[in-house]
Amino acid sequence: MKKMILIVGMLLIFPLFVHAQKLDIAFGMNRAPFVFNYQGEWQGIEVDILREALAFSGHEIASSIHVSNKRLVMAVPKMGLDAAVKVKSAQDGSFYSDVYLEHKNLVISRKDQQLSIKTLVDINKYSLAAWQNATQHLGEKFAFIVSPSQLHKNGGVYQEYASQKIQNVVFWHNRADLLIIDKHIFLWHKKQLAGEYQTNVELNYHDILPNKGKFKVSFKSSKIRDDFNRGLQNLHTTGKYQAIYDKYIK
């Protein structure tokens, strides 16, 4: 009887993994803490979420490539990969997941400076450090507020940085009053730079920026997409999703 129960139990479990696959997946590159290369190994929040969510249905990441954003959107429909991570929905024949990652863009200041930042129009009287092409991502109102004419009128300075590490260093060097950045990217660099700079000061997080990016994963197969969504929901339900973030930013 015990042997029969064991066999029945195995048969019930087996269908969950009988269609498990090893997948070839495209990620972006050099966006710590979301995806980055450390000592020859690609890791980060995005990599961990994909691996854990897919493992819920028995799937594995067989191989990964790391490409520019322009190539990322072509990875599934034109390059034939099984999935591409951190994209937005498009009519390209791919199957898009639920939102798995959302950027939280903020304006950050040091509390001891007591800067008066209540709305977006308040920022251009200060020196600002943003990431490269921030004006393209944060909307027309933001782009107008940090335009040369508005900065000149209000006495502010605006600079974009290709390296977000340098962007953060500028802030901790007190060469910028305000940092315009995703919260998790900021906390990652704050943690990494703690040995070089005094990063344990009190800060104000001003939640006044528009266009918080919501990103999905595109899949070649609707079945794998559905499996991923179930795994993603499990990560949220069990608290593992937040634990992945905490691993990199705390």
C-alpha positions in Angstrom: 0.0 0.0 0.0 2.8 2.4 0.9 4.5 1.6 -2.4 1.3 2.4 -4.3 0.8 5.7 -2.5 4.4 6.7 -3.3 3.9 5.8 -7.0 0.6 7.8 -7.1 2.3 10.8 -5.5 5.2 10.7 -8.0 2.7 10.6 -10.8 1.0 13.6 -9.5 4.2 15.6 -9.2 5.8 14.4 -12.4 3.4 16.2 -14.8 4.5 19.5 -13.3 8.0 19.0 -14.6 7.6 16.7 -17.6 7.7 19.8 -19.9 10.5 21.5 -18.0 12.9 23.1 -20.4 16.4 24.5 -20.5 16.1 28.1 -21.9 18.4 30.5 -23.7 17.7 34.0 -22.4 18.8 37.5 -23.3 19.5 40.1 -20.5 20.7 43.6 -20.6 24.2 44.5 -19.4 25.9 46.6 -16.8 22.9 47.8 -14.9 23.8 47.0 -11.3 22.2 45.9 -9.2 19.7 44.5 -11.7 22.3 42.8 -14.0 26.1 43.0 -13.9 29.2 41.0 -14.3 31.3 40.3 -11.2 34.5 38.3 -11.5 33.3 36.7 -14.7 29.9 35.8 -13.5 26.6 37.5 -14.5 24.4 38.1 -11.6 21.8 40.6 -10.2 18.2 41.1 -9.3 16.9 40.3 -12.7 19.0 37.1 -13.1 17.8 35.9 -9.7 14.1 36.6 -10.3 14.2 34.8 -13.7 16.1 31.8 -12.3 13.8 31.4 -9.2 10.5 32.1 -11.0 11.3 29.6 -13.8 12.5 27.0 -11.4 9.0 26.9 -9.8 8.0 24.9 -12.9 11.3 23.1 -13.3 12.7 25.3 -16.0 16.4 26.2 -16.1 18.5 28.9 -17.7 20.8 26.9 -20.1 22.6 29.9 -21.4 22.4 33.7 -21.4 23.6 36.5 -23.6 24.0 40.1 -22.5 23.2 42.7 -25.1 22.3 46.4 -25.6 18.7 47.6 -25.2 18.3 47.8 -29.0 19.3 44.2 -29.4 17.3 43.1 -26.4 13.9 43.9 -28.1 15.0 41.7 -31.1 16.2 38.7 -29.0 12.9 36.7 -29.2 11.2 37.8 -32.4 14.4 38.0 -34.6 17.2 36.2 -32.8 15.1 33.2 -31.8 16.0 33.1 -28.1 13.5 31.7 -25.6 13.1 34.9 -23.5 14.3 38.5 -23.2 14.4 40.3 -19.9 13.4 43.8 -19.1 11.3 44.9 -22.1 8.0 46.6 -22.7 5.1 45.1 -24.6 5.1 45.3 -28.4 3.2 43.8 -31.3 6.0 41.4 -32.4 4.5 38.0 -31.9 6.2 37.4 -28.5 4.3 36.5 -25.3 4.7 39.1 -22.6 4.8 38.3 -18.9 3.2 40.2 -16.0 5.3 43.2 -14.8 8.2 41.7 -12.9 10.2 44.8 -12.2 9.4 48.5 -11.7 11.8 51.4 -11.4 11.2 53.9 -8.6 12.8 57.1 -9.8 13.4 59.7 -7.1 15.1 63.0 -6.3 17.4 62.5 -3.4 18.9 65.2 -1.2 20.9 65.4 2.0 18.6 66.1 5.0 21.1 68.6 6.6 20.9 70.8 3.5 17.2 71.4 4.2 16.4 71.9 0.5 12.8 72.9 -0.3 11.7 70.3 -2.8 7.9 69.9 -2.9 7.2 69.7 -6.6 9.1 69.1 -9.8 9.4 72.8 -10.6 11.5 73.3 -7.4 14.5 71.3 -8.7 16.1 73.6 -11.3 17.5 76.1 -8.8 19.9 73.4 -7.6 22.8 71.4 -9.1 21.4 68.1 -10.4 23.1 64.8 -11.3 21.0 62.4 -13.5 21.7 59.3 -15.5 22.4 59.5 -19.3 19.3 60.2 -21.3 17.2 60.8 -18.2 15.3 63.6 -20.1 14.1 61.0 -22.6 12.8 58.7 -19.9 11.2 61.2 -17.5 8.8 63.0 -19.8 8.4 66.4 -21.5 7.8 68.3 -18.3 11.0 67.1 -16.7 12.9 67.8 -19.9 11.5 71.4 -20.0 12.3 72.1 -16.3 16.0 71.1 -16.8 16.3 72.8 -20.2 19.1 75.4 -20.5 16.7 78.3 -20.6 15.0 77.2 -17.4 18.2 76.4 -15.6 19.7 79.8 -16.6 16.6 81.6 -15.3 16.6 79.8 -12.0 20.3 79.4 -11.4 20.5 75.6 -11.5 23.0 73.2 -13.1 22.0 69.9 -14.8 24.4 67.1 -15.7 23.9 63.6 -17.0 26.4 60.8 -16.5 27.0 57.7 -18.6 28.3 55.9 -15.5 25.8 55.7 -12.6 28.7 54.9 -10.3 30.3 58.3 -11.2 26.8 59.9 -10.9 26.7 58.7 -7.3 30.3 59.7 -6.6 29.5 63.2 -7.7 26.7 63.3 -5.1 28.8 62.0 -2.3 31.6 64.4 -3.2 29.0 67.2 -2.6 29.3 68.3 -6.2 25.6 67.9 -6.7 22.7 69.0 -4.5 20.2 66.6 -5.9 20.6 63.1 -7.3 18.0 61.9 -9.9 18.1 58.1 -9.8 16.2 54.8 -9.3 16.0 54.1 -5.6 17.4 50.6 -5.9 20.3 51.7 -8.1 21.1 54.4 -5.5 21.0 52.0 -2.6 23.3 49.5 -4.4 25.9 52.2 -5.0 25.5 53.6 -1.6 26.4 50.2 -0.2 29.3 49.8 -2.6 30.7 53.3 -1.8 30.4 53.1 2.0 34.0 52.3 2.4 35.1 55.4 0.5 32.6 58.0 1.4 30.4 59.0 4.4 27.2 57.5 3.1 25.4 57.0 6.4 24.0 60.6 6.5 20.3 61.2 6.7 18.6 61.7 3.3 15.3 62.9 1.9 13.6 60.9 -0.8 11.4 63.2 -2.9 8.8 61.1 -4.8 8.0 63.7 -7.5 9.3 62.2 -10.8 6.9 60.8 -13.5 7.2 57.7 -15.7 8.1 55.0 -13.3 9.2 52.2 -15.7 7.3 49.0 -15.6 9.1 46.1 -17.3 8.2 42.6 -18.5 9.8 39.5 -19.9 9.1 38.5 -23.5 8.8 34.8 -24.3 8.8 32.7 -27.4 6.3 30.3 -25.8 3.0 31.2 -24.1 3.4 28.1 -22.0 6.7 29.2 -20.6 5.3 32.7 -20.1 2.4 31.3 -18.0 4.9 29.2 -16.0 7.0 32.2 -15.3 4.0 34.2 -14.2 3.0 31.5 -11.7 6.6 31.4 -10.4 6.7 35.2 -10.1 3.5 35.2 -8.1 5.0 32.5 -5.8 8.0 34.7 -5.2 5.7 37.6 -4.1 3.5 35.3 -2.0 6.4 33.7 -0.2 8.5 36.9 0.4 11.3 35.6 -1.8 10.9 38.5 -4.3 11.7 41.1 -1.6 14.5 38.9 -0.3 16.2 39.0 -3.7 16.2 42.8 -3.6 17.4 42.8 0.0 20.4 40.6 -1.0 21.8 43.4 -3.2 20.8 46.6 -1.5 20.9 46.0 2.3 
